[in-house]
Amino acid sequence: MEVILSQNIDKVGESGQAVKVKDGFARNFLIPNGLAVPLTAGNLKKLEQEKQRKILQSDKVRKEAEGLKERLTNLSLTIPVLVQEEDNLYGSVTPMDIAAALKEEGFDIEKNSIILNEPIKSLGIYEIPVKLHPEILATVKVWVVKK
């Protein structure tokens, strides 16, 4: 029996793929659990429409990320921190601190999108990469200054 998979299934196929499986596996497991639909002309048409919708949506998200990249590249954040006598920070500047500073500037960026190999532990100017889209990376200039 041929079916169109609704989800990725190990050793069978990926979502949206038409595969041939044994009749019992399709009737007793895949179709009742919503993991697949029978391969018919109507279902193929729905699959093509869904693919087109996903392509349009991913293009829209990519364009939004490109616009956000332009705005972030021109941005310069200042993060005031407490320091000791030798200009060592009491704590460190983490992705959460950078995300909070970006939120104050009007950018809603998750802390997981900010790529920081290790926390910032000294004063200075840093170029911090921010992943906006799987293919789009923006850099933000962060100034760490005395409070």
Secondary structure, 3 states (H helix, E strand, C coil): CEEEECCCECCCECCCCEEECCHHHHHHHHCCCCCEEECCHHHHHHHHHHHHHHHHHHHHHHHHHHHHHHHHHCCEEEEEECECCCCEEEEEECHHHHHHHHHHCCCCCCHHHECCCCCEEECEEEEEEEEEECCEEEEEEEEEEEC
